[in-house]
């Protein structure tokens, strides 16, 4: 049987003012909506194996939310929940959907709103079911684009970076028009900062808007790749919607060019689909004593104040400010460690879900949490075929998975990571093992 595909979108924009999560110490209650938050879904089936991709405009998706939505979708469609990936775009201008231990001492951070959580879950479930019901004969092509000028390594502008945008393009067999595109790109959507009180998906909104203008009716799923140490920090000219539009459309133009370059022969209806899942044991991190954490926070504040006094450029200044935030969160976790709260949470989250989808010759991996880009690059280098990695998928890890070098150097990301850098290698190993299984057993 040839490929079937369906795509759908549901609006998950909050219907009332809510706290916008993503920046510490700022009581950002939404004053309006700049652009709608979306749950976008793509269903694929080769006649044997169904797959479902969902991308959601939110900061984090908890494992509990993922489980609830996947089970509900499975009940309605028959798709195995293990064959579904739901990922967050990681916008910092949307509502809270999950509490994070490191934010416990921040008085402005609000708990999730129960009414919004219900709307959030409903939007994910309805988008997935609608995509399933919209299935029709289709063809699929896999390609990529190279993004330049949108962002880079935020800790070192010359450091590791992945400029590739992974693209799964789906066209209808009936008229050969593009139905949907799933894109995978690793970049923090943090053009907008704490002075913005409008609900927004940040620059991904403008990327989707540009693609929809070039390909009317196109549904775009924006999946975020490993970008724990990547952001627009060294590329932004301001923290405005105009700047988000500039960067978002720059990315959209690059993607549109790659999609327009596809020929009819690049698309095929004969792609074997497969899915596999496992769990990786992540390694708990240990935090300093409360006294040590207090001293580190004092030093970080001194360093940040010194940079402000000398009119340091935006990039280094923002890095220093974020390190202050990290030290504040380390202090919170040091206190929680002393009470046993950290150990309880680490035990609860000790098994990280790892997924791999095989789509013809492509391997699509999905990880929970925020990994540094080096782990995604390692998968691309060692995979038995072309591969893309989706992060922030099916859950979160309450922080980053940094590299050993970053852990030794310290910094914002390392300061409050609940799990050690060895966890990244465990994710990589588990993923490569799944890829090998699907390589030798394509109808898994």
C-alpha positions as CSV (number, residue, x, y, z in Angstrom):
1,X,0.0,0.0,0.0
2,X,1.3,3.5,-0.8
3,X,1.8,6.2,1.8
4,X,-1.1,7.9,3.5
5,X,-0.7,11.3,5.2
6,X,-2.9,13.8,7.0
7,X,-2.1,17.1,8.7
8,X,-4.1,19.4,11.0
9,X,-3.7,22.4,13.4
10,X,-5.5,23.5,16.5
11,X,-5.2,26.8,18.3
12,X,-4.0,26.6,21.9
13,X,-3.8,30.3,22.6
14,X,-4.9,31.1,26.1
15,X,-8.3,32.7,26.3
16,X,-7.5,34.8,29.4
17,X,-4.5,36.7,30.8
18,X,-1.9,34.3,32.1
19,X,1.7,34.4,33.4
20,X,4.2,34.0,30.5
21,X,7.0,31.7,31.5
22,X,10.7,31.8,30.4
23,X,12.4,34.7,32.1
24,X,13.2,34.9,35.9
25,X,11.9,37.5,38.3
26,X,9.6,39.3,35.8
27,X,5.8,39.2,36.6
28,X,4.8,38.9,32.9
29,X,1.1,38.5,32.7
30,X,-0.1,38.4,29.1
31,X,-1.6,41.7,28.0
32,X,-2.7,40.4,24.6
33,X,-1.9,38.1,21.7
34,X,0.6,38.8,19.0
35,X,0.2,35.5,17.2
36,X,-1.6,32.3,18.0
37,X,0.0,29.4,19.7
38,X,-0.6,26.2,17.8
39,X,-0.6,22.4,18.1
40,X,0.3,21.1,14.6
41,X,0.1,17.4,13.7
42,X,1.3,15.2,10.9
43,X,0.1,11.6,10.5
44,X,1.9,9.1,8.2
45,X,1.1,5.5,7.5
46,X,2.6,3.0,4.9
47,X,-0.2,0.5,5.3
48,X,1.6,-1.3,8.1
49,X,3.1,1.2,10.6
50,X,1.4,4.5,11.6
51,X,3.5,7.4,12.8
52,X,2.4,10.7,14.4
53,X,4.3,13.9,14.9
54,X,2.9,16.8,16.9
55,X,4.7,20.2,17.5
56,X,3.3,22.5,20.2
57,X,4.1,26.2,20.8
58,X,5.0,26.0,24.5
59,X,8.1,26.2,26.7
60,X,8.0,22.6,28.1
61,X,5.8,19.5,27.7
62,X,5.8,17.3,30.8
63,X,6.0,13.6,30.6
64,X,2.6,13.5,32.4
65,X,1.1,15.7,29.7
66,X,2.7,13.6,26.9
67,X,1.4,10.4,28.4
68,X,-2.1,11.7,28.9
69,X,-2.3,13.0,25.3
70,X,-0.7,10.0,23.7
71,X,-3.0,7.6,25.5
72,X,-6.1,9.6,24.5
73,X,-5.0,9.8,20.9
74,X,-4.2,6.1,20.8
75,X,-7.7,5.3,22.2
76,X,-9.3,7.4,19.5
77,X,-7.2,6.3,16.5
78,X,-5.5,3.0,17.3
79,X,-2.0,4.4,16.8
80,X,0.3,2.9,19.4
81,X,1.4,5.6,21.8
82,X,5.0,4.6,21.3
83,X,4.6,5.7,17.6
84,X,3.9,9.3,18.6
85,X,6.2,12.1,19.3
86,X,5.0,15.4,20.8
87,X,7.6,18.1,21.1
88,X,7.6,21.7,22.4
89,X,8.9,24.6,20.2
90,X,10.2,26.1,23.5
91,X,8.7,29.6,23.1
92,X,9.4,31.8,26.1
93,X,6.2,33.8,25.5
94,X,3.5,31.2,26.4
95,X,1.8,29.9,29.6
96,X,3.2,27.6,32.2
97,X,2.3,24.0,31.6
98,X,4.7,22.4,34.1
99,X,6.3,23.3,37.4
100,X,10.1,23.2,37.6
101,X,11.9,22.7,41.0
102,X,14.7,25.3,40.2
103,X,12.0,28.0,40.0
104,X,10.7,27.2,43.4
105,X,12.1,30.4,45.1
106,X,11.2,32.7,42.2
107,X,8.1,34.5,43.6
108,X,6.8,35.6,40.2
109,X,6.5,32.1,38.6
110,X,3.0,30.9,38.7
111,X,1.8,27.2,38.8
112,X,0.1,25.9,35.7
113,X,-3.5,27.1,35.2
114,X,-5.9,24.1,35.3
115,X,-8.2,25.6,32.7
116,X,-5.4,26.3,30.4
117,X,-3.9,22.8,30.9
118,X,-7.2,21.3,29.9
119,X,-7.3,23.5,26.7
120,X,-3.6,22.7,26.0
121,X,-4.2,18.9,26.2
122,X,-7.4,19.2,24.2
123,X,-5.6,21.1,21.4
124,X,-2.9,18.4,21.1
125,X,-5.4,15.5,21.1
126,X,-7.8,17.2,18.6
127,X,-5.0,18.1,16.2
128,X,-3.7,14.6,16.2
129,X,-7.1,13.0,15.7
130,X,-7.9,15.5,12.9
131,X,-4.7,14.7,11.1
132,X,-5.4,11.0,11.3
133,X,-8.9,11.5,9.9
134,X,-7.6,13.7,7.1
135,X,-5.3,11.0,5.8
136,X,-5.2,10.7,2.0
137,X,-2.7,9.2,-0.6
138,X,0.5,11.2,-0.4
139,X,4.2,11.3,-1.3
140,X,7.1,12.3,0.9
141,X,10.5,13.8,0.3
142,X,13.4,14.3,2.8
143,X,15.7,17.2,2.3
144,X,17.4,19.9,4.3
145,X,18.3,23.6,4.3
146,X,21.2,25.5,5.7
147,X,20.3,28.3,8.0
148,X,22.7,31.2,8.4
149,X,22.4,34.4,10.4
150,X,19.6,33.2,12.7
151,X,21.8,32.3,15.7
152,X,24.9,30.5,16.9
153,X,26.5,29.0,20.0
154,X,25.5,31.4,22.7
155,X,28.4,30.4,25.0
156,X,31.0,30.8,22.3
157,X,30.1,32.4,18.9
158,X,32.7,30.3,17.3
159,X,31.7,27.1,19.1
160,X,29.7,24.1,18.0
161,X,26.7,24.8,15.9
162,X,24.3,22.9,13.6
163,X,23.1,25.0,10.7
164,X,21.1,22.2,9.1
165,X,17.3,22.4,9.0
166,X,15.9,18.9,8.6
167,X,12.8,18.8,6.3
168,X,10.1,16.2,5.7
169,X,7.9,17.5,2.9
170,X,4.6,15.8,2.2
171,X,2.5,16.4,-1.0
172,X,-0.9,15.2,-2.0
173,X,-1.0,12.6,-4.7
174,X,-4.2,14.1,-6.0
175,X,-2.7,17.4,-7.1
176,X,1.0,17.3,-6.1
177,X,0.6,20.3,-3.8
178,X,2.5,20.5,-0.5
179,X,0.3,19.4,2.3
180,X,2.7,19.7,5.2
181,X,6.3,20.1,6.2
182,X,7.9,18.9,9.4
183,X,11.0,20.9,10.1
184,X,13.7,20.2,12.7
185,X,15.9,23.1,13.6
186,X,17.9,23.7,16.8
187,X,17.7,27.3,18.0
188,X,16.3,28.9,21.1
189,X,13.2,31.0,20.2
190,X,14.4,33.9,22.4
191,X,14.3,37.0,20.3
192,X,11.6,38.3,22.5
193,X,12.6,39.0,26.1
194,X,11.0,39.8,29.4
195,X,9.7,43.3,28.3
196,X,7.2,41.6,25.9
197,X,3.9,40.8,27.5
198,X,2.2,39.5,24.3
199,X,1.6,35.8,23.7
200,X,3.8,34.6,20.8
201,X,5.7,31.6,19.4
202,X,8.6,34.1,18.7
203,X,10.5,33.8,15.4
204,X,9.0,30.4,14.5
205,X,5.7,32.2,13.9
206,X,7.2,34.2,11.1
207,X,8.9,31.2,9.6
208,X,5.6,29.4,9.4
209,X,3.9,32.6,8.1
210,X,6.5,32.9,5.3
211,X,6.2,29.3,4.3
212,X,2.4,29.6,4.2
213,X,2.7,32.6,1.9
214,X,4.9,30.7,-0.5
215,X,2.9,27.5,-0.3
216,X,-0.8,28.5,0.5
217,X,-2.5,26.0,2.8
218,X,0.8,24.4,4.0
219,X,0.8,23.1,7.6
220,X,4.2,23.5,9.2
221,X,5.4,21.5,12.2
222,X,8.3,23.3,13.9
223,X,10.3,20.8,15.9
224,X,13.2,22.1,18.0
225,X,16.5,20.3,17.7
226,X,19.2,20.1,20.4
227,X,19.9,23.7,21.2
228,X,20.8,24.0,24.9
229,X,23.8,26.1,24.0
230,X,22.3,27.8,20.8
231,X,20.4,31.1,20.6
232,X,20.0,34.3,18.5
233,X,22.0,36.1,21.2
234,X,24.8,37.2,19.0
235,X,22.6,37.9,15.9
236,X,19.7,40.0,17.3
237,X,19.7,43.7,16.6
238,X,16.9,44.2,19.1
239,X,14.4,42.2,21.2
240,X,11.4,43.2,19.1
241,X,8.7,41.6,17.0
242,X,10.3,43.3,14.0
243,X,13.5,41.5,14.8
244,X,11.7,38.2,15.3
245,X,10.1,38.7,11.9
246,X,13.5,39.4,10.3
247,X,15.1,36.2,11.7
248,X,12.0,34.1,11.2
249,X,11.5,35.1,7.6
250,X,15.3,34.7,6.9
251,X,14.9,31.1,8.1
252,X,11.6,30.7,6.1
253,X,13.2,31.9,2.9
254,X,16.0,29.4,3.2
255,X,13.5,26.6,3.8
256,X,11.2,27.7,1.0
257,X,14.2,27.6,-1.5
258,X,15.0,24.0,-0.5
259,X,11.4,23.0,-0.9
260,X,11.0,24.7,-4.2
261,X,14.2,22.9,-5.4
262,X,12.5,19.5,-5.0
263,X,11.5,17.8,-8.2
264,X,8.7,15.3,-8.7
265,X,11.2,12.5,-8.6
266,X,12.3,13.5,-5.1
267,X,8.9,12.5,-3.8
268,X,7.8,8.9,-3.3
269,X,4.8,7.0,-2.0
270,X,6.9,3.9,-1.3
271,X,8.6,4.7,2.0
272,X,8.8,2.0,4.7
273,X,7.9,3.4,8.1
274,X,9.0,1.9,11.5
275,X,9.3,2.9,15.1
276,X,11.2,1.8,18.1
277,X,11.4,3.0,21.7
278,X,13.6,2.5,24.8
279,X,14.6,4.2,28.0
280,X,18.0,5.6,28.9
281,X,19.1,5.8,32.6
282,X,20.2,9.4,33.2
283,X,22.9,10.2,35.8
284,X,21.9,12.4,38.8
285,X,23.9,15.5,39.3
286,X,25.0,16.7,42.8
287,X,24.8,20.4,43.9
288,X,27.1,22.3,46.2
289,X,26.3,23.1,49.8
290,X,24.0,26.1,50.5
291,X,27.0,28.2,51.7
292,X,29.0,27.5,48.6
293,X,26.0,28.2,46.3
294,X,25.5,31.5,48.1
295,X,29.1,32.5,47.6
296,X,29.0,31.6,43.9
297,X,25.8,33.7,43.5
298,X,27.6,36.7,45.1
299,X,30.5,36.4,42.7
300,X,28.3,36.0,39.7
301,X,26.4,39.2,40.6
302,X,29.7,41.1,41.0
303,X,30.8,40.0,37.6
304,X,27.6,41.0,36.0
305,X,27.6,44.4,37.7
306,X,31.2,45.0,36.5
307,X,30.2,44.2,32.9
308,X,27.3,46.6,33.1
309,X,29.5,49.4,34.4
310,X,31.9,48.9,31.5
311,X,29.1,48.9,28.9
312,X,29.9,45.4,27.7
313,X,28.3,44.2,24.4
314,X,24.9,42.6,24.5
315,X,26.2,39.0,24.0
316,X,28.7,38.8,26.8
317,X,26.4,40.8,29.1
318,X,23.4,38.6,28.5
319,X,25.6,35.5,29.1
320,X,26.7,36.9,32.5
321,X,23.1,37.8,33.4
322,X,22.0,34.3,32.6
323,X,24.8,32.9,34.8
324,X,23.4,35.0,37.7
325,X,20.0,33.3,37.0
326,X,21.7,29.9,37.0
327,X,23.4,30.6,40.3
328,X,20.1,31.6,41.8
329,X,18.6,28.3,40.7
330,X,21.6,26.4,42.0
331,X,21.0,27.9,45.4
332,X,17.4,26.8,45.2
333,X,18.5,23.3,44.3
334,X,21.2,23.3,47.0
335,X,18.5,23.9,49.5
336,X,16.2,21.3,47.9
337,X,19.1,18.9,47.9
338,X,19.5,19.3,51.7
339,X,15.8,18.5,52.2
340,X,15.9,15.5,50.0
341,X,13.6,17.0,47.3
342,X,16.3,16.8,44.6
343,X,16.9,13.1,45.1
344,X,13.2,12.3,45.0
345,X,12.8,14.2,41.7
346,X,15.9,12.7,40.2
347,X,14.7,9.2,41.1
348,X,11.3,9.9,39.5
349,X,12.9,11.2,36.3
350,X,15.8,8.7,36.1
351,X,14.5,7.0,32.9
352,X,14.5,9.2,29.8
353,X,12.4,8.1,26.9
354,X,14.2,7.6,23.6
355,X,12.4,7.2,20.3
356,X,13.5,6.6,16.8
357,X,11.3,6.7,13.7
358,X,12.5,5.3,10.4
359,X,11.0,7.0,7.4
360,X,12.6,5.3,4.4
361,X,16.3,6.0,4.6
362,X,15.8,8.7,7.3
363,X,16.2,8.1,11.0
364,X,14.3,10.6,13.2
365,X,15.2,10.5,16.9
366,X,13.4,12.2,19.8
367,X,14.7,13.0,23.2
368,X,13.2,14.7,26.3
369,X,14.8,17.8,27.8
370,X,17.4,20.3,26.4
371,X,20.6,18.8,25.2
372,X,23.7,20.7,24.0
373,X,24.1,20.7,20.2
374,X,27.1,18.4,20.4
375,X,24.9,15.4,21.2
376,X,22.8,16.0,18.1
377,X,25.8,16.4,16.0
378,X,27.2,13.1,17.3
379,X,24.1,11.3,16.2
380,X,24.3,12.8,12.8
381,X,28.0,11.7,12.5
382,X,27.5,8.2,13.8
383,X,24.0,7.2,12.6
384,X,23.7,4.5,9.9
385,X,22.0,6.9,7.6
386,X,20.7,10.5,7.4
387,X,19.3,11.6,10.7
388,X,17.6,14.4,12.5
389,X,17.1,14.8,16.3
390,X,14.0,16.4,17.9
391,X,14.5,17.6,21.5
392,X,12.0,18.7,24.1
393,X,10.0,15.7,23.1
394,X,7.5,13.7,25.2
395,X,8.7,15.3,28.4
396,X,11.4,17.4,30.0
397,X,14.4,16.9,32.3
398,X,14.0,20.1,34.3
399,X,17.1,21.6,32.7
400,X,20.0,20.9,30.4
401,X,22.2,18.0,29.4
402,X,25.5,19.8,29.0
403,X,28.8,18.5,27.6
404,X,31.6,17.5,30.0
405,X,33.5,20.6,29.0
406,X,30.6,22.8,29.8
407,X,30.1,21.0,33.1
408,X,33.7,21.7,34.1
409,X,33.6,25.4,32.9
410,X,30.3,26.1,34.7
411,X,27.8,28.6,33.4
412,X,24.1,29.1,33.3
413,X,23.1,25.8,31.7
414,X,25.4,23.7,33.9
415,X,24.5,25.5,37.1
416,X,21.1,23.9,37.5
417,X,21.2,20.7,35.5
418,X,19.6,17.9,37.4
419,X,21.5,15.3,35.4
420,X,25.2,15.0,34.6
421,X,26.8,15.2,31.2
422,X,27.2,11.4,31.0
423,X,23.5,11.3,30.5
424,X,24.0,12.8,27.0
425,X,26.2,9.9,26.0
426,X,23.6,7.5,27.3
427,X,21.0,9.1,25.1
428,X,23.3,8.9,22.2
429,X,24.1,5.2,22.8
430,X,20.5,4.2,23.2
431,X,19.5,6.1,20.1
432,X,22.2,4.5,17.9
433,X,21.2,1.1,19.2
434,X,17.6,1.7,18.2
435,X,18.7,2.9,14.7
436,X,20.7,-0.3,14.2
437,X,17.6,-2.3,15.2
438,X,15.4,-0.5,12.7
439,X,18.1,-0.7,10.0
440,X,18.1,-4.5,10.2
441,X,14.4,-4.9,11.0
442,X,12.6,-2.2,9.1
443,X,9.2,-3.5,9.8
444,X,9.7,-3.4,13.6
